[in-house]
Amino acid sequence: MERKFTIITFGCRLNQYQSEKIRERLSACNLSFTENPEEAELIIVNGCVVTHRGERDTRKAINKYSKKGKKVIATGCYIKLPYVHPANNVIFKEFHEFSRDYVVKNTSLFQQKRHRTLVGIQEGCDFRCSYCIVPFTRGKARDRDPEEIMKEIKEYVKSGTREIVLTGTDIGSFGKTSTIKLHSFIRDIKEKFPKLLIRLSSILPPHVNKEIVSLFRENILMPHVHLPLQSGSDKVLRSMRRPYKLKTYLKAFWELYQSHPDMAIGTDIIVGFPTESETDFKETLKIVEELPFAYAHIFLYSKRPLTEAFRFKELPYNVIKERERKLIELINSKRKEFIRKFIGKSLTGIVEYNREVIKGTAANYIKFVSPASKNIKEGEIVKIMIKGEKDYKADAIILNTESQ
């Protein structure tokens, strides 16, 4: 009888990457993946605790399926919390333990073809932001073995991957526990796989240096990066214990933005941090309005155990929600403005879906749609012309493909 499993993932790109690695391993051990948890015998819940909502949703998923008699394996940050413990039908398993417990023999881990894929290069963080629980659940910054990463990338390329997204908890710190710095390692990847597209997921301002900027200028990295801001107020940044001042952030932003004519920069912003006054919030609005962000992820402040900010008095919920509304309204206009900047211009992109319509991602992370075509294959690199913007996507026509 066919044994089926599913994976429910919450949280960051590192969790998404680790879920995909778990899926590869279990599939190579003759288990069959299904999107439907109801028909799965085994449920993997890869949990997140960065926010209260992430922890709540993780717990609900574990409880829901364990009560149904399913075998549930919980993994990710959630199992690191000191106050959570396995329940009936639930096993706590760290990511690396899947390799030990599901041994692959005479088959490939890389059976599923993916045109764009995440590659985790490090885990953990040595910074101690006052609100962040991640250092308590992910531990200190540590690199994956560069040779192991290269072998993984080689297998992805052989299976048809056209683009990789380098990810981790704090990837700018790569090089702390290995002998090669991030910029040199990226150059090595490009040298070994010259046709492979490489995208950097995110980086903190202190890690933006001339070597990193040069990677964008030389088209070694695709023109898109996530540069977390969190607040436009130096006072709030200090109480958050962020490892930079606003001046450092702005310097990093403009160096990155000016490194490539198509550059897209996204960011994270926390709304309603306990020390955020109305004046502080207006400073954040001002910065977001002034900087040409391509998009932003807005998070309501979430009180987390073990952190310094846990003891801070929280702001009224209605104040936080009103600030969130204003910021979302502003950032939505910025998203549209960024796409419209490229109307009439051509960009390269990768086709990820071609059925009733074509869907893809441009080099600078703009999502585009175009009429379906039998002459274009999924995974193909194309040149597009942007005609307009609709629902935060680019309406595009495909000018040519790599085979033309």
Secondary structure, DSSP 8 states (H G I E B T S, - for coil): ---EEEEEE-S-HHHHHHHHHHHHHHHHTT-EE-S-GGG-SEEEEEE--SSHHHHHHHHHHHHHHHHTT-EEEEEEGGGG-TT----TTEEE--TTHHHHHS---SS-S--S--SEEEEE-EE------TT--HHHHH-S-EE--HHHHHHHHHHHHHTT--EEEEE-SSGGGTTSSSSS-HHHHHHHHHHHSTT-EEEE-B--GGG--HHHHHHHHTTSS-SEEE---B-S-HHHHHHHT-SS-HHHHHHHHHHHHTT-TT-EEEEEEEE--TT--HHHHHHHHHHHHHS--SEEEEEE----TTSGGGGS----HHHHHHHHHHHHHHHHHHHHHHHHTTTT-EEEEEEEEESSEEEEEETTS-EEEEE--TT--TT-EEEEEEEEEETTEEEEEEEEETT-
